[in-house]
Amino acid sequence: MNRIKELRTGRGMKQTDLARQLGVTQGALSGWENENYEPDIKALKKMAEIFGVSVDYILCLTDEAAPGNVQNEPLVALSAPKGYDRLTEDERQEIEEIIAIYNRRRDS
């Protein structure tokens, strides 16, 4: 199974949901999943952020989902709420900033 499809279905996401988050068409995503062609680096980086894994993992260059130095706690928290996939990039960044402020307050 293709890693992109594996990650997407593991999160219970539809192709349209992931395509929307990546700013691509469902057809493009389908082409990546069917290995007809490969995503560009921008899409790979975005997928790595969404799924909290390395680009190497997405490309099947490693079986280690994320190296130990990847901090994906905020990504996990942001991927959980219902409706997150419908937020704009600006809205997502605002939420990330709020979480960072909360974490700083909690840790001080």
C-alpha positions as CSV (number, residue, x, y, z in Angstrom):
1,M,0.0,0.0,0.0
2,N,1.2,3.5,-0.8
3,R,2.4,5.4,2.3
4,I,0.3,8.5,1.5
5,K,-2.8,6.4,1.3
6,E,-1.8,4.4,4.4
7,L,-1.4,7.6,6.4
8,R,-4.6,9.2,5.1
9,T,-6.8,6.1,5.7
10,G,-5.1,5.6,9.1
11,R,-6.5,9.0,10.1
12,G,-9.9,8.2,8.6
13,M,-9.5,11.0,6.1
14,K,-11.1,11.1,2.7
15,Q,-9.0,12.0,-0.4
16,T,-11.0,15.2,-0.7
17,D,-10.1,16.2,2.9
18,L,-6.4,15.7,2.5
19,A,-6.4,17.3,-1.0
20,R,-8.1,20.4,0.5
21,Q,-5.5,20.7,3.3
22,L,-2.7,20.4,0.7
23,G,-4.3,22.8,-1.7
24,V,-4.4,20.3,-4.6
25,T,-7.1,18.5,-6.5
26,Q,-8.4,15.1,-5.5
27,G,-7.1,13.9,-8.9
28,A,-3.6,14.9,-8.0
29,L,-3.8,13.1,-4.7
30,S,-5.2,10.0,-6.3
31,G,-2.3,10.1,-8.8
32,W,0.2,10.2,-5.9
33,E,-1.6,7.3,-4.1
34,N,-1.7,5.2,-7.3
35,E,2.0,6.0,-7.9
36,N,1.3,7.5,-11.3
37,Y,3.4,10.5,-10.3
38,E,5.0,12.0,-7.2
39,P,4.1,15.1,-5.1
40,D,6.3,18.1,-5.2
41,I,8.5,19.1,-2.2
42,K,5.9,21.6,-0.9
43,A,3.2,19.0,-0.8
44,L,5.6,16.5,0.8
45,K,6.5,19.0,3.6
46,K,2.9,19.8,4.2
47,M,2.0,16.1,4.5
48,A,4.9,15.5,6.9
49,E,3.4,18.3,9.1
50,I,-0.1,17.0,8.8
51,F,0.8,13.4,9.7
52,G,3.7,14.1,12.0
53,V,6.1,12.0,10.1
54,S,9.3,12.6,8.1
55,V,9.3,13.2,4.3
56,D,11.6,10.2,4.1
57,Y,8.9,8.1,5.7
58,I,6.3,9.3,3.1
59,L,8.7,8.5,0.3
60,C,9.4,5.0,1.8
61,L,13.1,5.8,2.3
62,T,12.8,4.7,5.9
63,D,10.4,2.6,8.0
64,E,10.9,5.0,11.0
65,A,7.8,7.3,10.9
66,A,9.5,10.2,12.6
67,P,13.0,10.7,14.0
68,G,13.3,11.3,17.7
69,N,14.0,15.0,17.2
70,V,10.7,15.7,15.5
71,Q,8.4,17.6,17.8
72,N,4.9,16.6,16.6
73,E,2.9,17.3,19.8
74,P,1.2,20.4,18.4
75,L,0.5,18.6,15.1
76,V,-1.2,15.8,16.9
77,A,-3.3,18.2,18.9
78,L,-4.2,20.2,15.8
79,S,-5.2,17.1,13.8
80,A,-7.7,15.9,16.4
81,P,-10.4,18.5,16.5
82,K,-13.4,17.9,14.2
83,G,-13.5,20.5,11.5
84,Y,-9.7,21.3,11.6
85,D,-9.4,20.3,7.9
86,R,-11.9,23.1,6.9
87,L,-9.8,25.9,8.5
88,T,-7.8,28.3,6.4
89,E,-4.0,28.3,6.8
90,D,-4.3,31.6,8.7
91,E,-6.8,30.1,11.1
92,R,-4.5,27.1,11.7
93,Q,-1.5,29.3,12.4
94,E,-3.6,31.3,14.9
95,I,-4.5,28.1,16.7
96,E,-0.8,27.0,16.7
97,E,0.1,30.4,18.3
98,I,-2.6,30.0,20.9
99,I,-1.3,26.5,21.8
100,A,2.3,27.9,22.0
101,I,1.1,30.6,24.4
102,Y,-0.7,28.1,26.5
103,N,2.3,25.8,26.6
104,R,4.6,28.7,27.6
105,R,2.2,29.7,30.4
106,R,1.8,26.1,31.6
107,D,5.6,25.5,31.6
108,S,6.5,28.7,33.5
